[in-house]
Amino acid sequence: MAESMTVKTMAQMTASGEQPEVLFWVGCMGSFDDRAKKITKAFSKILHKSNVKFAVLGAEESCTGDPAKRAGNEFLYQMQAFTNIQTLNAYEVKRIVTTCPHCFNILKNEYPELGGNYEVLHHSQFLQNLLADGRLTIEGGSFKGKKITFHDPCYLGRANGVFEAPRELIRKLDAELVEMKRCKSQGLCCGAGGAQMFKEAEKGDKEINVERTEDAIEVKPDIIAAGCPFCNTMMTDGVKHFNKEEEIEVKDLAELIAEAADL
């Protein structure tokens, strides 16, 4: 994290008799993937700047079990989920925010049946709330005249109906929002969902992320905005496939907002 910023764990907060406004669920990608760590840092800086009292679980955070469940290993999923639920409930966590739609979806929709009931927000929703409440102000000047297209993550968009929050953030940047032909409820997967990220693709004519990147290139964006670390990886690889790294950047919403807020 930034040197001027200290991120407390739930254990540290509890020891000092404090309770955070929100728990930031970092997720496996945000914790271990070098590219996704930048998203984690950007979002943490925004929370810090907005005076949001937040905490992380740190070493007590385990995988939500989403990849195991999607790959068909229900037993492993339930073991992982029960461990997390015990930890969250022990800290009396009420509100969770995460930068990963996979974590968002499973914590929000599938943990309740195992005894984990929390208010769960994707970071696009949380950022939208911060802006609406005046806790965060941004200057979109650095994005003026830029064309940004948003790739809808499956577990944010089609699975949970969150389409407008990410687009509202992009509009705040003074940029031109350009939509791909397949967007919102008609959006196309980046190819990483359902634990596909962790295995080789089956034989076929074309990789899904290449197909999806073609959709993006068609609208000639300067930036492809993503709201998921898996999508970020797949779209970045797609841009590299077409040798467009010099023309098109792939950035998470948190990174765009952090840049606009001069963080």
C-alpha positions in Angstrom: 0.0 0.0 0.0 1.0 3.6 -0.2 3.5 4.6 2.5 1.2 7.3 3.9 -1.7 4.9 4.2 -2.1 2.2 6.9 -4.7 -0.5 6.2 -5.9 -2.1 9.4 -7.0 -5.7 9.7 -10.2 -6.8 11.4 -8.1 -8.3 14.1 -6.4 -5.0 14.8 -9.6 -3.0 14.8 -11.4 -5.5 17.1 -8.4 -5.4 19.5 -8.8 -1.6 19.8 -12.6 -1.8 20.2 -13.4 -0.4 16.8 -15.8 -1.6 14.0 -15.2 -0.6 10.4 -17.8 1.1 8.2 -17.1 -1.6 5.6 -14.9 -4.7 5.2 -12.9 -4.7 2.0 -12.8 -8.2 0.6 -9.6 -8.2 -1.4 -10.0 -11.6 -3.1 -7.3 -14.0 -4.5 -6.5 -11.9 -7.6 -6.3 -8.7 -5.7 -4.0 -10.3 -3.2 -1.6 -12.3 -5.3 -1.8 -11.2 -9.0 0.7 -8.4 -9.7 -1.6 -6.6 -12.1 -4.7 -6.9 -9.8 -2.7 -5.7 -6.8 -2.7 -2.3 -8.5 -6.5 -2.3 -8.5 -6.4 -3.2 -4.8 -4.1 -0.2 -4.1 -6.1 2.2 -6.2 -9.4 1.3 -4.4 -7.7 1.5 -1.0 -6.4 5.0 -1.8 -9.9 6.1 -2.7 -11.4 4.7 0.5 -8.6 6.4 2.5 -9.1 9.8 0.6 -12.9 9.5 1.2 -12.4 9.0 5.0 -14.1 5.6 4.8 -13.2 3.6 7.9 -12.4 0.2 6.4 -10.5 -3.0 7.3 -9.3 -6.1 5.5 -9.1 -9.7 6.9 -5.5 -10.0 5.8 -4.2 -13.5 6.4 -7.6 -14.6 7.7 -9.1 -14.1 4.3 -9.4 -17.3 2.3 -10.7 -17.9 -1.3 -14.5 -17.6 -1.3 -14.7 -21.0 -3.0 -16.1 -19.7 -6.3 -13.6 -21.4 -8.6 -14.1 -24.7 -6.8 -17.9 -24.5 -7.0 -17.9 -23.5 -10.7 -15.6 -26.3 -11.5 -18.0 -28.7 -9.8 -16.3 -29.4 -6.5 -19.1 -28.5 -4.1 -17.4 -30.2 -1.2 -14.3 -28.0 -1.4 -16.5 -24.9 -1.9 -18.5 -25.6 1.2 -15.4 -26.1 3.3 -13.9 -22.8 2.1 -17.2 -21.0 2.5 -17.8 -22.3 6.1 -14.3 -21.2 7.1 -14.9 -17.7 5.8 -18.4 -17.4 7.3 -17.1 -18.4 10.7 -14.4 -15.7 10.5 -16.9 -13.0 9.2 -19.5 -13.8 11.8 -17.0 -13.9 14.6 -16.1 -10.3 13.7 -19.8 -9.4 13.3 -19.2 -8.1 9.8 -22.3 -6.5 8.3 -21.1 -4.8 5.2 -18.6 -6.0 2.5 -17.2 -4.3 -0.6 -15.1 -6.1 -3.2 -13.4 -5.3 -6.5 -14.2 -8.9 -7.8 -17.6 -9.7 -9.2 -17.0 -13.4 -8.6 -16.5 -12.7 -4.8 -19.4 -10.2 -5.0 -21.8 -12.7 -6.5 -21.0 -15.7 -4.2 -20.9 -13.6 -1.0 -24.1 -11.9 -1.8 -26.2 -14.7 -3.3 -24.7 -18.1 -2.1 -23.3 -17.5 1.3 -26.7 -16.8 2.9 -27.8 -20.4 2.6 -24.7 -21.4 4.6 -25.3 -18.8 7.3 -23.4 -15.9 5.9 -25.8 -12.9 5.6 -24.1 -9.6 4.7 -24.8 -6.5 2.7 -22.4 -7.0 -0.3 -21.4 -4.2 -2.7 -19.3 -4.2 -5.8 -16.8 -1.4 -5.8 -18.5 0.3 -8.7 -21.7 0.6 -6.5 -19.6 1.8 -3.5 -17.8 4.4 -5.5 -21.0 5.7 -7.0 -22.4 6.1 -3.4 -19.2 8.0 -2.3 -19.6 10.4 -5.2 -23.4 10.8 -4.7 -22.8 11.5 -1.0 -20.1 14.1 -1.7 -17.4 12.1 0.2 -15.4 11.8 -3.0 -14.9 14.4 -5.7 -13.1 13.9 -8.9 -11.8 16.0 -11.8 -12.2 14.1 -15.0 -9.9 16.5 -17.0 -7.2 13.9 -17.8 -9.9 11.9 -19.6 -11.4 14.7 -21.6 -11.7 13.7 -25.2 -11.0 10.1 -24.5 -13.2 7.3 -25.7 -13.9 4.6 -23.0 -15.8 1.4 -23.5 -17.0 -0.7 -20.6 -16.8 -4.5 -20.7 -19.6 -5.9 -18.5 -18.4 -8.7 -16.2 -20.8 -11.6 -16.3 -21.2 -11.8 -12.5 -21.8 -8.1 -12.2 -24.0 -7.5 -15.2 -26.1 -10.4 -16.4 -26.0 -12.3 -13.1 -26.8 -9.3 -10.8 -28.2 -6.6 -13.0 -25.6 -4.0 -12.1 -25.2 -2.1 -15.4 -25.5 1.6 -14.5 -23.1 2.1 -11.6 -20.0 1.5 -13.7 -21.3 3.6 -16.6 -22.2 6.5 -14.2 -18.5 6.4 -13.0 -17.2 6.7 -16.5 -19.6 9.6 -17.3 -18.1 11.4 -14.3 -14.7 11.3 -16.0 -15.6 13.8 -18.8 -14.9 11.0 -21.2 -17.1 9.7 -24.1 -18.7 6.4 -23.2 -18.9 4.2 -26.3 -20.8 0.9 -26.1 -19.9 -2.3 -27.8 -22.5 -4.0 -29.9 -22.8 -6.7 -27.2 -23.2 -4.9 -23.9 -25.3 -4.9 -20.7 -27.7 -7.9 -20.7 -26.3 -8.9 -24.1 -22.7 -8.7 -23.0 -20.2 -11.4 -23.9 -18.0 -13.3 -21.4 -14.3 -12.5 -21.4 -13.6 -16.2 -21.2 -12.3 -16.5 -17.6 -15.5 -17.3 -15.7 -16.6 -20.7 -14.4 -12.9 -21.4 -13.3 -11.8 -21.3 -17.0 -9.1 -18.9 -15.9 -7.2 -21.8 -14.3 -7.2 -24.3 -17.2 -6.2 -24.5 -20.8 -9.0 -23.8 -23.3 -10.6 -26.6 -25.2 -9.8 -26.8 -28.9 -11.7 -24.4 -31.1 -11.3 -21.8 -33.8 -10.8 -18.7 -31.6 -10.3 -17.8 -27.9 -13.3 -16.1 -26.2 -11.1 -13.2 -25.1 -10.0 -12.6 -28.7 -13.6 -12.5 -29.8 -14.5 -10.1 -27.0 -11.5 -7.8 -27.7 -12.7 -7.6 -31.4 -16.0 -6.2 -30.0 -14.0 -3.5 -28.1 -11.6 -2.6 -31.0 -14.6 -2.1 -33.3 -15.7 1.0 -31.3 -12.1 2.4 -31.4 -11.7 3.2 -27.7 -8.7 4.7 -26.0 -9.4 2.8 -22.9 -11.3 -0.5 -22.2 -12.7 -0.2 -18.7 -13.1 -3.3 -16.6 -14.8 -4.0 -13.3 -13.2 -7.4 -12.6 -9.6 -8.5 -12.3 -10.2 -11.6 -14.4 -11.8 -9.6 -17.2 -8.8 -7.2 -16.9 -6.4 -10.0 -17.5 -8.3 -11.5 -20.4 -8.9 -8.1 -22.2 -5.3 -7.1 -21.7 -4.2 -10.4 -23.3 -6.7 -9.7 -26.1 -5.3 -6.3 -26.8 -1.8 -7.8 -26.9 -3.0 -10.4 -29.3 -3.9 -7.6 -31.8 -0.7 -5.7 -30.9 -2.7 -2.7 -29.8 -1.0 -2.0 -26.5 0.2 1.4 -27.7 -3.3 2.5 -28.7 -5.6 0.9 -26.1 -5.2 0.7 -22.3 -7.1 -1.7 -20.1 -7.9 -0.2 -16.7 -10.2 -1.0 -13.8 -12.8 1.5 -12.7 -11.0 2.1 -9.4 -7.8 3.0 -11.3 -9.7 5.5 -13.5 -11.4 7.1 -10.5 -8.1 7.2 -8.5 -6.4 8.9 -11.4 -9.2 11.4 -11.8 -9.1 12.1 -8.0 -5.3 12.7 -8.4 -4.4 9.9 -6.0 
